[in-house]
Amino acid sequence: MRNATVNCIILGHKNFGESDKLIFLYSEKTGKIKAIAKGSRKINSKFTGHLETLNFCTVELYFGPRNIIITEIISATSHFKHHENLEKLTAVLEVAKITNQLLFETQTVENLLSLIKKTIQSINATDKPNLISTSYTIKLLDLNGLMPDLKETQTSLPEKYKKFFHFLQTRPYKEIARIKIEPQENHYIQTTVENILQL
């Protein structure tokens, strides 16, 4: 496979060389890959505005002997609607960050693009964006086989939190968004998730 057209999501990017960017993207055809967008840091680049984190794109890829190159952007769409809202922006960027962190090179996860799209739409609609992004992390850990069975594992986690994590892991976002949660409970949940990620 020397060339391919893929539907993907941008998980992040970093500067590469003098004028290029290294793009982290995920597609159900290639899994998570790194690809170079040549000249994308130039003001007049054809890539300007298209390779933003969490954009859903259709791209042309060239698989070279050493690197994968993005040769064309056919389309790019952002499903996130609240760039002025810092809390929601932080939550969606966490979705991208944790996805990039948990997936290894070329790994695919069934229906991941659909899950990310639903997550972004739920963050758009909710007043609890951090809870939605935390739930996404738990769902992704579960899909990756990395989420411990808190009911079976010997842990000091209180029973109510074991049930709560199971709820976040298994229930749809509409139900999760209805939960009433106190700030100290949210802090405890965030800390527990961070500890799980370090296992």
C-alpha positions in Angstrom: 0.0 0.0 0.0 1.8 3.1 -1.2 -1.2 5.5 -1.3 -4.4 5.5 0.6 -7.4 7.7 1.3 -8.5 7.5 4.9 -11.2 9.0 7.2 -9.4 10.0 10.4 -9.3 12.2 13.4 -6.4 14.4 14.4 -5.1 13.5 17.8 -2.4 16.2 18.0 0.6 17.6 16.3 4.0 19.0 16.9 6.5 21.0 14.9 8.9 19.0 12.7 11.8 20.5 10.9 11.7 24.1 9.7 8.3 24.3 8.2 6.6 20.9 8.7 4.3 19.3 11.3 4.2 15.8 12.6 0.6 14.8 12.8 -0.8 12.1 15.1 -3.9 10.7 13.6 -6.2 7.8 14.0 -8.3 6.0 11.3 -10.0 2.6 11.3 -8.0 1.7 8.3 -4.5 2.4 9.6 -4.9 2.6 13.4 -2.9 5.4 15.1 -0.1 6.6 12.9 2.3 9.6 12.7 2.4 11.4 9.4 4.3 14.5 8.1 2.4 17.4 6.6 5.1 19.1 4.6 5.1 22.9 4.6 2.1 23.0 7.0 3.6 25.7 9.2 3.8 28.2 6.3 1.1 30.9 6.3 -0.1 30.1 2.8 0.0 26.3 3.3 -3.0 24.3 1.9 -3.2 22.6 5.3 -3.8 25.8 7.3 -6.8 25.4 9.6 -7.5 21.8 8.6 -5.1 19.8 10.8 -6.4 21.1 14.1 -6.7 18.7 17.0 -9.9 16.6 17.0 -10.8 17.7 13.4 -12.4 14.8 11.5 -10.6 14.7 8.1 -10.4 12.8 4.9 -6.8 12.8 3.8 -4.6 11.3 1.1 -1.6 9.5 2.5 1.7 8.4 0.9 3.5 5.6 2.6 7.2 6.2 1.9 10.2 4.1 2.8 10.9 6.1 5.9 7.8 8.3 6.6 4.1 8.6 6.0 3.3 11.8 4.2 -0.1 13.7 4.1 -0.3 14.8 0.5 -3.9 16.2 0.4 -6.7 17.2 2.7 -10.0 16.4 1.0 -12.2 17.6 3.8 -12.0 18.6 7.4 -14.8 19.1 9.9 -14.8 20.1 13.6 -17.7 18.8 15.8 -16.6 20.9 18.8 -18.6 24.1 19.0 -17.4 25.9 22.2 -13.8 27.1 21.7 -14.5 30.1 23.9 -15.4 27.9 26.8 -12.2 27.0 28.6 -13.7 24.1 30.7 -15.1 22.4 27.6 -12.0 23.1 25.5 -9.9 21.5 28.2 -12.2 18.5 28.3 -12.0 17.8 24.6 -8.3 18.3 24.4 -8.0 15.7 27.2 -10.0 13.3 25.0 -7.4 13.8 22.3 -4.4 13.5 24.7 -5.6 10.4 26.4 -6.4 8.7 23.1 -3.0 9.4 21.7 -1.4 8.3 25.0 -3.3 5.0 25.3 -3.0 3.7 21.7 0.2 2.2 20.4 1.4 2.6 16.8 -1.0 1.1 14.2 -3.5 0.0 16.9 -7.2 0.0 16.0 -10.1 0.0 18.4 -13.5 -1.0 17.1 -15.9 1.9 16.7 -13.5 4.4 18.3 -14.2 7.2 15.8 -17.9 6.9 16.6 -17.2 7.0 20.4 -15.0 10.1 20.0 -17.6 11.9 18.0 -20.3 11.1 20.6 -18.0 12.3 23.3 -17.4 15.6 21.6 -21.1 16.1 21.0 -21.8 15.3 24.7 -19.2 17.8 25.8 -20.9 20.4 23.6 -24.2 19.8 25.2 -23.4 19.3 28.9 -22.5 21.5 31.9 -20.3 18.7 33.2 -17.6 18.4 30.5 -14.9 17.1 32.9 -17.2 14.2 33.9 -17.8 13.3 30.2 -14.1 13.3 29.4 -13.4 11.2 32.5 -16.1 8.7 31.4 -14.5 8.6 28.0 -11.1 7.7 29.6 -12.7 4.9 31.5 -14.5 3.6 28.4 -11.3 3.7 26.4 -9.4 1.9 29.1 -12.1 -0.7 29.1 -12.0 -1.1 25.3 -8.2 -1.5 25.5 -8.4 -4.1 28.2 -6.7 -1.8 30.7 -9.5 -1.0 33.1 -9.2 -3.1 36.2 -12.3 -4.9 37.6 -12.8 -2.7 40.6 -15.5 -5.0 42.0 -13.1 -8.0 42.0 -9.7 -6.2 42.7 -8.5 -5.8 46.2 -8.6 -2.0 46.6 -9.4 0.6 49.2 -11.8 2.3 46.9 -15.1 2.8 48.7 -18.0 0.7 47.4 -20.0 3.7 46.2 -17.1 4.7 43.9 -16.8 1.2 42.6 -20.4 1.4 41.5 -19.9 4.9 40.1 -16.9 3.8 38.0 -18.9 0.9 36.7 -21.7 3.3 35.8 -19.3 5.6 33.9 -17.8 2.6 32.1 -21.1 1.1 30.9 -23.8 3.8 30.6 -24.4 6.2 27.7 -23.4 9.9 28.1 -27.0 11.1 28.3 -27.4 9.2 31.6 -24.0 10.2 32.9 -24.7 13.9 32.2 -27.7 13.7 34.6 -25.6 12.7 37.6 -25.3 15.2 40.5 -21.7 15.3 41.7 -20.0 17.3 44.4 -16.7 19.1 43.8 -14.8 16.9 46.3 -16.3 13.7 44.7 -15.2 14.9 41.3 -11.7 15.5 42.6 -11.6 12.0 44.1 -12.7 10.5 40.8 -10.1 12.4 38.8 -7.3 11.3 41.2 -8.4 7.7 41.0 -8.4 7.8 37.2 -4.9 9.3 37.2 -3.8 6.4 39.5 -5.3 3.8 37.1 -3.5 5.4 34.2 -0.2 4.9 36.0 -0.7 1.2 36.6 
